[in-house]
Amino acid sequence: MSGRIATLAIAGVLLGAVPARADFFDRGPIADFLNGFRTQAIPRDTVAWSGKEKPGTIVVSTRQRRLFYVLGGGEAVRYGVGVGREGFSWSGVKTVTMKKEWPDWRPPQQMLARRPDLPRYMAGGQDNPLGARALYLGSSLYRIHGSNEPETMGAAVSSGCIRMTNKDVADLYDRVRVGTKVIVRD
């Protein structure tokens, strides 16, 4: 019976007979489900890993435009990513200090100085630049986050953040804990 009620509720929302929450299809479990059907610009895969990093470490190669999540046993999960464009790339070691699902976005002051046309705030959702998930990197302005522009994977396009498809960032988010070491190298 509850499945029938849910179906009727969704039909009512789609037909406009029932008021919808603004984020019903935009964020949350339904949005996650719908993102699962989007095509991957660069498919993730498990690859051989010969690095010395401990399992659970994230390694980003800005030159290769790939992110590796070290599994151990000589393997890592490899994801395609978008990285900082010229003048905005960086390298170093950070730590994941916070994780958020469907995060709200407030552009940093440095970005607003370059782009005063940007909104000062965007609620989390499909059109939000941070996408489905965000991993916050220390006290820096940088994040590993989802993107509503899957065509930018494999490109140098961001203001320094590491972009992933929403499908990939949701996969990584489930693997990573607060405190995870993140190594970004050229």
Residue frames as qw, qx, qy, qz and C-alpha x, y, z in Angstrom:
[[0.000, 0.884, 0.467, 0.000, 0.00, 0.00, 0.00],
 [0.304, -0.788, 0.080, 0.529, 2.80, 2.46, 0.86],
 [0.400, -0.090, 0.591, 0.694, 4.34, 1.94, -2.61],
 [0.161, 0.644, 0.655, 0.361, 1.01, 2.85, -4.19],
 [0.188, -0.920, -0.251, 0.236, 0.76, 5.99, -2.04],
 [0.405, -0.539, 0.324, 0.663, 4.31, 7.00, -3.02],
 [0.334, 0.225, 0.676, 0.617, 3.50, 6.49, -6.70],
 [0.021, 0.822, 0.544, 0.168, 0.37, 8.59, -6.39],
 [0.316, -0.839, -0.054, 0.440, 2.28, 11.30, -4.53],
 [0.395, -0.286, 0.485, 0.726, 4.96, 11.44, -7.24],
 [0.215, 0.484, 0.688, 0.496, 2.29, 11.53, -9.96],
 [0.120, -0.897, -0.416, 0.094, 0.53, 14.32, -8.09],
 [0.357, -0.680, 0.169, 0.618, 3.74, 16.34, -7.87],
 [0.355, -0.024, 0.626, 0.694, 4.48, 15.81, -11.56],
 [0.075, 0.614, 0.666, 0.417, 0.98, 16.86, -12.55],
 [0.039, 0.340, -0.112, 0.933, 1.07, 19.88, -10.23],
 [0.576, -0.555, -0.450, -0.396, -1.80, 18.64, -8.05],
 [0.740, -0.587, -0.212, 0.249, 0.40, 18.39, -4.95],
 [0.033, 0.956, -0.280, 0.077, 2.81, 21.13, -3.91],
 [0.895, 0.155, -0.247, 0.337, 6.38, 19.89, -4.28],
 [0.534, -0.722, 0.124, 0.422, 9.32, 20.63, -2.04],
 [0.315, 0.877, -0.277, -0.234, 11.75, 22.70, -4.07],
 [0.003, -0.617, 0.781, 0.093, 14.43, 20.05, -3.75],
 [0.878, 0.016, 0.365, -0.310, 12.38, 16.89, -4.30],
 [0.905, 0.374, 0.112, 0.167, 14.23, 15.91, -7.51],
 [0.295, 0.883, -0.254, 0.261, 17.11, 18.32, -7.05],
 [0.088, 0.545, -0.730, 0.403, 18.88, 16.91, -3.98],
 [0.656, -0.247, 0.544, -0.461, 18.71, 13.89, -1.77],
 [0.570, -0.081, 0.816, 0.050, 18.06, 10.21, -2.50],
 [0.666, 0.621, 0.404, -0.089, 15.99, 10.73, -5.65],
 [0.289, 0.899, -0.296, -0.141, 18.62, 13.04, -7.17],
 [0.332, -0.525, 0.777, 0.103, 21.31, 10.49, -6.24],
 [0.683, 0.225, 0.695, -0.023, 19.30, 7.77, -7.97],
 [0.569, 0.799, 0.163, -0.104, 18.83, 9.85, -11.12],
 [0.030, 0.848, -0.502, -0.166, 22.55, 10.74, -11.24],
 [0.622, -0.246, 0.738, 0.090, 23.33, 7.02, -11.40],
 [0.706, 0.496, 0.501, 0.069, 21.99, 6.96, -14.97],
 [0.234, 0.926, -0.192, -0.228, 24.16, 9.77, -16.29],
 [0.886, 0.357, -0.129, 0.266, 26.98, 8.73, -18.57],
 [0.623, -0.640, 0.150, 0.424, 30.50, 8.88, -17.27],
 [0.355, 0.887, -0.265, -0.131, 32.89, 11.13, -19.17],
 [0.329, 0.521, -0.774, 0.145, 35.82, 9.03, -17.96],
 [0.860, -0.315, -0.332, -0.227, 34.78, 5.68, -16.49],
 [0.381, -0.681, 0.573, -0.252, 36.26, 4.81, -13.10],
 [0.904, 0.136, -0.404, -0.041, 38.16, 1.58, -12.78],
 [0.740, -0.609, 0.271, 0.092, 40.41, -0.38, -10.46],
 [0.608, 0.701, -0.342, 0.149, 44.05, -0.20, -11.51],
 [0.822, -0.089, -0.303, 0.474, 47.45, -1.46, -10.34],
 [0.179, -0.951, 0.098, -0.231, 49.04, 0.85, -7.74],
 [0.810, 0.117, -0.331, 0.470, 52.76, 0.82, -6.93],
 [0.033, -0.740, 0.209, -0.638, 52.88, 3.88, -4.68],
 [0.375, 0.054, -0.753, 0.537, 53.92, 3.75, -1.02],
 [0.373, -0.308, 0.130, -0.866, 50.74, 5.47, 0.27],
 [0.205, 0.047, 0.889, -0.407, 48.65, 3.71, 2.89],
 [0.066, -0.460, -0.823, -0.327, 45.22, 2.28, 1.98],
 [0.123, -0.805, -0.533, 0.229, 42.56, 4.97, 2.26],
 [0.241, -0.510, 0.137, 0.815, 44.81, 7.76, 0.93],
 [0.529, 0.790, 0.306, -0.052, 43.64, 9.97, -1.94],
 [0.442, -0.336, 0.385, 0.737, 46.26, 10.90, -4.55],
 [0.478, 0.818, 0.251, -0.199, 45.44, 13.46, -7.25],
 [0.538, -0.092, 0.428, 0.721, 47.63, 13.76, -10.33],
 [0.270, 0.758, 0.145, -0.575, 46.86, 17.16, -11.87],
 [0.052, 0.472, -0.659, -0.583, 49.00, 16.31, -14.91],
 [0.006, 0.102, 0.965, 0.242, 47.08, 13.09, -15.58],
 [0.476, -0.147, -0.043, -0.866, 43.81, 14.65, -14.40],
 [0.713, -0.191, -0.659, -0.144, 43.06, 11.57, -12.35],
 [0.455, -0.558, 0.443, -0.535, 42.27, 10.90, -8.72],
 [0.610, 0.092, -0.786, 0.041, 43.36, 7.63, -7.13],
 [0.667, -0.535, 0.244, -0.458, 41.85, 6.15, -3.98],
 [0.248, 0.432, -0.860, 0.107, 44.41, 3.68, -2.64],
 [0.867, -0.236, -0.210, -0.386, 42.82, 0.32, -1.80],
 [0.498, -0.541, 0.673, -0.079, 45.94, -1.55, -0.73],
 [0.798, 0.075, 0.595, 0.068, 47.17, -4.87, -2.08],
 [0.343, -0.155, 0.568, 0.732, 48.70, -3.05, -5.05],
 [0.125, 0.566, 0.691, 0.432, 45.39, -1.57, -6.26],
 [0.028, 0.328, 0.238, -0.914, 43.63, 1.79, -6.41],
 [0.357, 0.716, 0.600, -0.015, 40.35, 3.09, -7.77],
 [0.280, -0.105, 0.275, 0.914, 41.04, 5.59, -10.56],
 [0.229, 0.789, 0.523, -0.226, 38.60, 8.41, -11.31],
 [0.374, 0.459, 0.265, 0.761, 38.68, 11.07, -14.03],
 [0.238, -0.732, -0.383, 0.510, 38.68, 14.60, -12.60],
 [0.288, 0.836, 0.108, 0.454, 38.70, 18.24, -13.60],
 [0.634, -0.349, -0.230, 0.651, 41.51, 20.28, -12.04],
 [0.100, -0.825, -0.095, 0.547, 42.55, 23.90, -11.63],
 [0.617, 0.742, 0.136, 0.223, 43.06, 25.85, -14.80],
 [0.607, 0.314, -0.162, 0.712, 46.32, 27.70, -15.51],
 [0.008, -0.493, 0.243, -0.835, 47.17, 29.94, -12.58],
 [0.665, -0.406, 0.154, -0.608, 44.85, 28.01, -10.24],
 [0.890, -0.004, -0.455, 0.043, 46.53, 24.61, -10.00],
 [0.327, -0.731, 0.482, -0.355, 48.26, 23.67, -6.78],
 [0.769, 0.066, -0.628, 0.096, 50.00, 20.79, -5.08],
 [0.142, -0.477, 0.591, -0.634, 50.52, 19.71, -1.52],
 [0.339, -0.194, -0.910, 0.141, 49.12, 17.57, 1.26],
 [0.426, -0.314, 0.085, -0.844, 45.74, 18.25, 2.83],
 [0.035, 0.117, 0.946, -0.300, 43.32, 16.39, 5.07],
 [0.326, -0.490, -0.600, -0.542, 39.59, 15.86, 4.60],
 [0.029, 0.044, -0.569, 0.821, 38.14, 17.91, 7.47],
 [0.486, 0.296, 0.445, -0.692, 34.45, 17.77, 6.58],
 [0.069, 0.150, 0.870, 0.464, 32.06, 15.93, 4.25],
 [0.396, 0.347, 0.337, -0.781, 28.68, 17.19, 3.02],
 [0.314, 0.361, 0.832, 0.280, 25.92, 15.74, 0.88],
 [0.153, 0.749, 0.495, 0.413, 24.26, 18.15, -1.54],
 [0.409, -0.413, -0.264, 0.769, 26.20, 21.08, -0.02],
 [0.156, 0.956, 0.221, -0.116, 25.15, 24.70, -0.27],
 [0.667, 0.209, 0.104, 0.707, 27.66, 26.98, -2.03],
 [0.101, -0.968, -0.067, 0.219, 28.94, 30.39, -1.09],
 [0.706, 0.552, -0.101, 0.431, 31.66, 31.58, -3.48],
 [0.616, -0.431, -0.169, 0.637, 34.81, 32.70, -1.63],
 [0.001, 0.900, 0.055, -0.433, 35.65, 36.39, -1.64],
 [0.285, -0.433, 0.598, 0.611, 38.58, 35.78, -4.02],
 [0.281, 0.318, 0.820, 0.385, 36.20, 34.28, -6.57],
 [0.104, 0.852, 0.493, -0.143, 33.65, 37.07, -6.12],
 [0.162, -0.744, 0.205, 0.615, 36.40, 39.64, -6.74],
 [0.201, -0.174, 0.746, 0.611, 37.08, 37.96, -10.11],
 [0.144, -0.336, -0.789, -0.494, 33.43, 37.27, -10.88],
 [0.171, 0.072, 0.435, -0.881, 31.12, 39.80, -9.20],
 [0.578, -0.002, -0.378, -0.723, 28.22, 38.41, -11.28],
 [0.413, -0.062, -0.906, 0.072, 28.16, 35.17, -9.25],
 [0.591, -0.644, -0.298, -0.384, 25.36, 34.62, -6.76],
 [0.136, -0.621, 0.577, -0.513, 26.36, 35.07, -3.13],
 [0.465, -0.135, 0.799, -0.357, 24.60, 31.82, -2.17],
 [0.626, 0.116, -0.565, -0.525, 23.21, 28.73, -3.89],
 [0.780, -0.245, 0.429, -0.384, 21.27, 26.02, -2.12],
 [0.303, -0.262, 0.894, 0.200, 22.52, 22.48, -2.72],
 [0.729, 0.456, 0.376, -0.346, 21.05, 20.74, -5.75],
 [0.796, 0.326, 0.409, 0.305, 21.61, 19.66, -9.34],
 [0.404, 0.836, 0.079, 0.362, 22.54, 23.19, -10.50],
 [0.452, -0.865, 0.204, 0.074, 24.88, 23.90, -7.60],
 [0.451, 0.728, -0.514, 0.046, 28.58, 24.02, -8.61],
 [0.252, -0.489, 0.794, -0.258, 29.54, 21.66, -5.74],
 [0.561, 0.084, -0.745, -0.350, 27.28, 18.90, -7.04],
 [0.789, -0.343, -0.441, -0.256, 26.13, 15.89, -5.04],
 [0.809, -0.493, -0.159, 0.280, 28.95, 15.69, -2.48],
 [0.244, 0.847, -0.308, 0.358, 31.88, 17.73, -1.22],
 [0.827, -0.300, -0.228, 0.417, 35.01, 16.76, 0.68],
 [0.047, -0.985, 0.091, -0.142, 36.49, 19.86, 2.35],
 [0.812, 0.215, -0.262, 0.475, 40.29, 20.02, 2.38],
 [0.503, -0.184, -0.350, 0.769, 41.66, 21.47, 5.61],
 [0.032, -0.736, -0.301, 0.606, 41.32, 25.19, 6.11],
 [0.198, -0.119, 0.523, 0.821, 41.92, 25.80, 2.39],
 [0.498, 0.366, 0.027, -0.786, 39.36, 27.08, -0.09],
 [0.372, 0.279, -0.779, -0.422, 39.69, 23.81, -2.01],
 [0.743, -0.014, 0.504, -0.441, 37.34, 20.87, -2.15],
 [0.003, -0.025, 0.921, 0.389, 36.93, 17.61, -3.97],
 [0.445, 0.336, 0.448, -0.699, 33.37, 17.93, -5.19],
 [0.519, 0.436, 0.723, 0.133, 30.78, 16.84, -7.69],
 [0.017, 0.314, -0.294, -0.903, 29.96, 18.75, -10.83],
 [0.595, 0.548, 0.479, -0.342, 26.92, 19.31, -12.99],
 [0.466, 0.767, -0.322, -0.301, 29.30, 19.57, -15.96],
 [0.884, -0.179, 0.413, 0.125, 30.53, 16.01, -16.61],
 [0.726, 0.639, 0.056, 0.248, 32.05, 17.13, -19.90],
 [0.019, 0.907, -0.356, 0.225, 34.76, 19.00, -17.91],
 [0.845, -0.405, 0.338, 0.085, 36.28, 15.78, -16.55],
 [0.809, 0.127, 0.279, 0.502, 39.82, 15.43, -17.83],
 [0.312, 0.757, 0.124, 0.560, 40.15, 19.21, -18.27],
 [0.395, -0.196, -0.349, 0.827, 41.86, 22.05, -16.40],
 [0.088, -0.596, -0.473, -0.642, 38.86, 24.27, -15.74],
 [0.492, -0.736, -0.461, 0.063, 38.33, 24.98, -12.04],
 [0.051, -0.885, 0.224, -0.406, 39.52, 27.68, -9.65],
 [0.028, 0.543, -0.768, 0.339, 41.61, 25.03, -7.89],
 [0.737, -0.131, 0.495, -0.442, 39.02, 22.54, -6.72],
 [0.049, -0.153, 0.948, 0.274, 39.09, 18.93, -7.87],
 [0.661, 0.163, 0.019, -0.733, 35.87, 18.19, -9.79],
 [0.162, -0.029, 0.981, 0.100, 34.32, 14.76, -10.25],
 [0.416, -0.291, -0.594, -0.624, 31.11, 13.56, -11.83],
 [0.583, -0.397, 0.247, -0.664, 28.31, 13.38, -9.28],
 [0.963, -0.041, -0.219, -0.154, 28.28, 9.60, -9.68],
 [0.704, 0.272, -0.468, 0.460, 32.01, 9.33, -8.94],
 [0.024, -0.469, 0.441, -0.765, 32.05, 11.78, -6.04],
 [0.780, -0.341, 0.073, -0.519, 29.21, 9.85, -4.39],
 [0.940, 0.055, -0.315, 0.117, 31.27, 6.66, -4.73],
 [0.465, 0.375, -0.455, 0.660, 34.39, 8.32, -3.29],
 [0.364, -0.523, 0.214, -0.740, 32.37, 10.01, -0.51],
 [0.908, -0.290, -0.077, -0.293, 31.20, 6.60, 0.72],
 [0.869, 0.135, -0.325, 0.348, 34.81, 5.33, 0.86],
 [0.345, 0.444, -0.316, 0.764, 36.42, 8.35, 2.57],
 [0.506, -0.673, -0.483, 0.240, 36.40, 9.34, 6.23],
 [0.087, -0.967, 0.125, -0.204, 37.10, 12.68, 7.86],
 [0.574, -0.662, 0.456, 0.156, 40.85, 12.66, 8.49],
 [0.868, 0.312, 0.294, 0.250, 41.72, 11.07, 5.13],
 [0.352, -0.546, 0.347, 0.676, 45.07, 12.21, 3.74],
 [0.621, 0.740, 0.260, 0.000, 44.90, 13.90, 0.30],
 [0.479, -0.411, 0.394, 0.668, 48.06, 14.29, -1.77],
 [0.542, 0.812, 0.185, -0.110, 47.85, 16.59, -4.79],
 [0.494, -0.442, 0.466, 0.586, 50.82, 16.43, -7.15],
 [0.339, 0.632, -0.311, -0.623, 51.66, 17.57, -10.64]]
